[in-house]
Amino acid sequence: MPDRNGDREPWPKEVVIPVEKPYVDARGVIQNLVEADIRMAVIITSKKGAVRANHYHKTDWHYCYVLSGSIEYFHRPAGSRAAPERVLVQAGQLFFTPPMVEHAMRFPEETVFLTLSRNARDHEAYEADVVRVQLI
């Protein structure tokens, strides 16, 4: 049954999500990542030391798959005063951010990652869904 945002499946309970074992044959490898209704796919390159996000989304969620490098991912429930939890996400790992979770990313090395989102990244609509915070 869909939730109030039209999502059909429950969101992952953990930040880092195990990926399925890849299909491998003589031609190469096929790695399944996500089965979800996705409106946007974005590849982001971040320089060593850069910080991204420092916000939360009212309705959007996103899966991120680290292609190369690593991400220090910080998160906590929106409005919490608790210290954010830090998770180090390495190349080849997939992680998930649901709505209403403050999150930030710091890059200890040059990193390339893929983001798969529920909402499109039309600038006006995106900004209307984002609430800026100073997490890190």
C-alpha positions in Angstrom: 0.0 0.0 0.0 1.5 3.4 -0.9 2.3 5.9 1.9 1.3 9.5 1.9 4.1 10.3 -0.6 3.0 7.6 -3.0 6.0 5.3 -2.1 5.1 1.7 -2.4 7.8 0.0 -0.3 9.0 0.8 3.2 12.2 2.7 3.3 15.4 1.0 4.3 16.0 0.9 8.0 19.8 1.3 7.8 21.8 4.0 6.2 24.2 1.7 4.2 22.2 -0.9 2.2 23.8 -4.2 1.0 23.8 -4.5 -2.7 22.8 -7.7 -4.4 25.5 -10.1 -5.6 26.3 -9.0 -9.2 25.6 -11.2 -12.2 29.0 -12.1 -13.8 29.7 -13.8 -17.1 32.3 -13.7 -19.8 30.9 -10.4 -21.0 31.3 -8.6 -17.7 29.3 -7.7 -14.7 25.7 -6.5 -14.1 25.2 -4.9 -10.7 21.6 -4.2 -9.6 21.3 -1.2 -7.3 17.8 0.0 -6.7 14.2 -1.0 -7.5 12.1 2.1 -6.9 10.1 4.8 -8.7 12.9 7.3 -9.4 12.5 10.6 -11.2 16.1 11.8 -11.3 19.5 10.3 -11.7 22.5 12.5 -11.1 26.3 11.9 -11.1 28.1 14.2 -8.6 31.9 14.8 -8.4 33.2 16.2 -5.2 36.7 17.5 -4.5 38.7 16.4 -1.4 37.6 18.4 1.7 34.3 19.6 0.1 31.1 19.6 2.1 27.7 19.0 0.5 24.1 19.0 1.7 23.7 20.4 5.2 19.9 20.2 4.7 16.9 17.9 4.8 14.1 17.2 2.4 10.4 17.6 3.3 9.3 14.9 0.8 12.3 13.8 -1.3 14.4 10.7 -0.6 17.5 9.5 -2.3 19.8 6.5 -2.8 23.5 7.3 -3.4 26.0 4.8 -4.8 29.7 5.6 -4.4 31.5 5.0 -7.7 34.9 6.1 -6.5 36.3 7.7 -3.4 34.5 7.8 0.0 32.0 9.9 1.8 31.7 10.8 5.5 27.9 10.9 5.8 26.3 12.6 8.8 22.7 12.3 9.7 20.0 12.8 12.4 16.2 13.3 12.5 15.1 16.8 11.4 14.9 19.2 14.4 17.0 17.0 16.7 19.7 18.6 18.8 21.6 15.3 19.2 25.1 15.0 17.7 24.7 13.6 14.2 25.8 10.0 13.5 28.8 9.6 11.2 28.9 6.8 8.7 31.9 6.3 6.4 30.6 5.1 3.0 33.2 3.5 0.6 33.3 3.0 -3.1 30.9 0.2 -4.1 28.5 1.0 -1.2 24.9 2.2 -1.5 23.2 4.4 1.1 19.8 5.9 1.6 18.4 9.2 3.0 14.7 9.4 3.7 12.7 12.6 4.0 12.9 14.6 7.2 16.5 13.5 8.0 19.2 16.2 8.3 22.2 15.1 6.4 25.6 16.3 5.3 28.5 14.8 3.4 32.2 15.5 3.7 34.7 14.1 1.2 38.0 12.8 2.5 39.2 12.3 -1.1 38.0 13.1 -4.6 34.7 11.2 -4.9 32.2 10.4 -7.6 28.8 9.2 -6.7 25.4 8.5 -8.3 22.2 9.9 -6.7 18.8 8.4 -7.5 15.9 10.6 -6.2 12.2 10.4 -5.8 11.7 14.0 -6.9 13.1 15.7 -10.0 15.8 18.3 -9.5 14.0 21.2 -11.1 15.7 24.1 -9.3 12.5 25.8 -8.0 10.8 22.6 -6.9 14.0 21.3 -5.4 14.6 24.4 -3.3 11.0 24.4 -2.1 11.5 20.9 -0.7 14.9 21.6 1.0 15.4 23.1 4.4 18.9 24.3 5.0 20.6 23.4 8.4 24.2 23.6 9.7 24.8 20.0 10.5 28.6 20.0 10.1 
